[in-house]
Amino acid sequence: MKTKEKKSFFERLTGTINVQEKDVDEEIINETEAKDASWMEEEGEEGQLTVDVYQTDSDIIIQTMVAGVRPEDLDISITRDMVTIKGKREVANSIPDENYFHRELYWGAFSRTILLPQEIEPDESEATEKHGFLTLRLSKIDKKRQKNLKVKSV
């Protein structure tokens, strides 16, 4: 009969297991591995894009990698103070799970909402994609710009 040693405070707090113990329950390890491997397959979960956001004198630039996504499968919504990028990366081939040694690529729906540090003019924005690299160029609103109006008599 196996005797299990009491879990440490850290193991109880975090739910981790000490894999160096001789008496580790194999069922717990297999269950943990299954949970780790299924993180990409959870229904309703969306991946989150990583982005770089910077500014020039006249624009706010957002850059992200969308490799494997066709431009027509991207949905980009822009308001004066926020940008949302949505899409879905489809698996190109179906390889049985048991043939994988390691899986890190994300397949499925993704989205990212970015609150902008300054208001932009949505009508003057543009998006370009080259080799999976998406660049959004968002024109800043120039609050210092003035325009003189002529008064018309009616």
Solvent accessible surface area in square Angstrom, and as a share of the most:
residue,aa,sasa,rsa
1,M,235,1.05
2,K,147,0.62
3,T,106,0.61
4,K,132,0.56
5,E,132,0.59
6,K,168,0.71
7,K,92,0.39
8,S,57,0.37
9,F,140,0.58
10,F,128,0.53
11,E,24,0.11
12,R,131,0.48
13,L,123,0.61
14,T,68,0.39
15,G,60,0.58
16,T,63,0.37
17,I,43,0.22
18,N,62,0.32
19,V,106,0.61
20,Q,163,0.72
21,E,71,0.32
22,K,196,0.83
23,D,51,0.26
24,V,29,0.17
25,D,56,0.29
26,E,112,0.50
27,E,124,0.55
28,I,68,0.35
29,I,36,0.18
30,N,88,0.45
31,E,96,0.43
32,T,60,0.35
33,E,103,0.46
34,A,63,0.49
35,K,133,0.56
36,D,90,0.47
37,A,66,0.52
38,S,40,0.26
39,W,125,0.44
40,M,28,0.12
41,E,101,0.46
42,E,91,0.41
43,E,166,0.74
44,G,81,0.78
45,E,106,0.48
46,E,93,0.42
47,G,15,0.14
48,Q,128,0.57
49,L,14,0.07
50,T,112,0.65
51,V,34,0.19
52,D,92,0.48
53,V,61,0.35
54,Y,103,0.39
55,Q,119,0.53
56,T,57,0.33
57,D,147,0.76
58,S,70,0.45
59,D,17,0.09
60,I,1,0.01
61,I,1,0.00
62,I,1,0.00
63,Q,38,0.17
64,T,5,0.03
65,M,105,0.47
66,V,0,0.00
67,A,51,0.40
68,G,66,0.64
69,V,11,0.07
70,R,146,0.53
71,P,76,0.48
72,E,129,0.58
73,D,55,0.29
74,L,27,0.13
75,D,80,0.42
76,I,51,0.26
77,S,58,0.38
78,I,49,0.25
79,T,66,0.38
80,R,116,0.42
81,D,77,0.40
82,M,69,0.31
83,V,0,0.00
84,T,23,0.13
85,I,0,0.00
86,K,96,0.40
87,G,11,0.11
88,K,101,0.43
89,R,39,0.14
90,E,108,0.48
91,V,76,0.43
92,A,101,0.79
93,N,89,0.46
94,S,111,0.71
95,I,76,0.38
96,P,66,0.42
97,D,91,0.47
98,E,144,0.65
99,N,93,0.48
100,Y,74,0.28
101,F,210,0.87
102,H,135,0.60
103,R,82,0.30
104,E,128,0.57
105,L,124,0.62
106,Y,49,0.18
107,W,72,0.25
108,G,16,0.15
109,A,33,0.26
110,F,4,0.02
111,S,24,0.15
112,R,63,0.23
113,T,69,0.40
114,I,15,0.08
115,L,136,0.68
116,L,17,0.08
117,P,110,0.69
118,Q,71,0.31
119,E,66,0.30
120,I,0,0.00
121,E,44,0.20
122,P,39,0.24
123,D,132,0.68
124,E,109,0.49
125,S,27,0.17
126,E,97,0.43
127,A,54,0.42
128,T,78,0.45
129,E,59,0.26
130,K,142,0.60
131,H,161,0.72
132,G,7,0.07
133,F,81,0.34
134,L,4,0.02
135,T,23,0.14
136,L,1,0.01
137,R,96,0.35
138,L,0,0.00
139,S,21,0.14
140,K,35,0.15
141,I,34,0.17
142,D,82,0.42
143,K,158,0.67
144,K,179,0.76
145,R,190,0.69
146,Q,162,0.72
147,K,168,0.71
148,N,145,0.74
149,L,146,0.73
150,K,187,0.79
151,V,148,0.85
152,K,173,0.73
153,S,115,0.74
154,V,192,1.11
